[in-house]
Amino acid sequence: MKPITFRLAFALALALAAALWPLTPTAFAATAAEADASAATATTAGAAPDTRPDIVKRGEYLARAGDCIACHTAPRGKMFGGGLAMDTPFGTLYSPNISPDAQYGIGAWSADAFFHMMRTGRTPDGKLLYPAMPIAQYTKVTREDSDAIFAYLQSVPPVREASRPQALKFPFNQRKLLLGWRTLYFREGEYQPDPTRSVEWNRGAYLVEGLGHCTLCHTKINLLGGSSQRDQFAGGLIPVQNWYAPSLTSDKDGGLGDWSVKDIVDLLQAGISDRGAVYGPMAEVTYHSLQYMSDADIRAMAAYLKTLPDNDPGRKAGPSAPTHTRVFELGGQIYAGKCALCHGQNGEGQVQHYPPLARNQSIEMNSAVNPIRIVLNGGFPPGTQRNPEPYGMPPFGQELSDTDAAAVVTYIRTAWGNHGSPVTEREVNELRKAPLH
């Protein structure tokens, strides 16, 4: 997306903020000052962390469920010391230090202040958090779980390193302008169980919608950096990273409607299943978070995901577009020489280590981003407790031209009854430049 588009989008966000925000500047200043004073008091006053071993252990589990370590630990950095660079269309964000260091981390915070941050998306001094922190999801976390996470974070070694300043472009570095985004996309409040559903379903919903913050990737991001309720879980391209997070709804493009609960559990917890394997950003989620979750919680998440409705049936993948005969033949030749040994002559695969390609929804999706990237860059599913030595996919980017890569991806998307559309050389060429993460 071109920079001018984002500038225009941000200008629109400012206009919406001005139209929707009900406070006068004077009233806002007074309200903000009161919030800052109240939050600052909560930093050093109020509830102290619970040091009981069982609470700390539970907090560690919940921090894993929230995947806190993945964002708040830089490569080769100290645990929870922050500094992870997160590239966005608006500039680079750096995760803060959340270790218990009193000067640079959250060592001077109270449990009240930590919960205030989780529920409201504001730091103890009233500063608005950027939505790279999943504030719209973490607001659903209960006070009990927040206190346990805080207790765990206070138990880890402190890191005496200052958080790196954010490197966002103007005007995106003006935090108060986040009020417009929050007006549109942030709804403060704890998850409310659905009394018509089972305990297991509600547990899964709480984890998926809250700590798991699955919608952050599996929902299309619009020009304002937010997402509509209509598009929840319907899949979308992850900005800058250029991986496509597939739909999780029952029938949409790549959805889970015909997956068994076991297949979903295996994919989330082990990183592989009879239906496929996880790569890219999802592999990191499984590695850092999901593999450590209990069987009961993973099954609850799977039970909830199975029930997600398709709110837009018109977006379901249809019949494949016509493929040029010569392209199909070239792709078939490349497939026979480089792919069939592992994935089978007819795309049947060798489950679970070599996923089937025939009738594989991740291959047939409207977006061809993921199969193109896998062919070019290869990759491994994550090493997990249930799959400690994963089988990998070799990269073919150096061996295949754009023409050849487009042909073989087109072939696997349209052969064996698959309903994907052909891939162009231009699509392949664009993804050769994508970052390898």
PyMOL commands that set and color helices and strands:
alter all, ss='L'
color gray80, all
select helices_A, chain A and resi 3-20+25-44+53-65+68-71+111-120+135-138+143-153+175-185+199-211+215-218+229-231+261-270+280-288+290-292+295-305+313-315+325-338+340-343+361-364+369-377+402-414+425-432
alter helices_A, ss='H'
color red, helices_A
select strands_A, chain A and resi 85-88+91-94+167-168+236-238+243-245+272-273+276-277
alter strands_A, ss='S'
color yellow, strands_A
deselect
rebuild
show_as cartoon
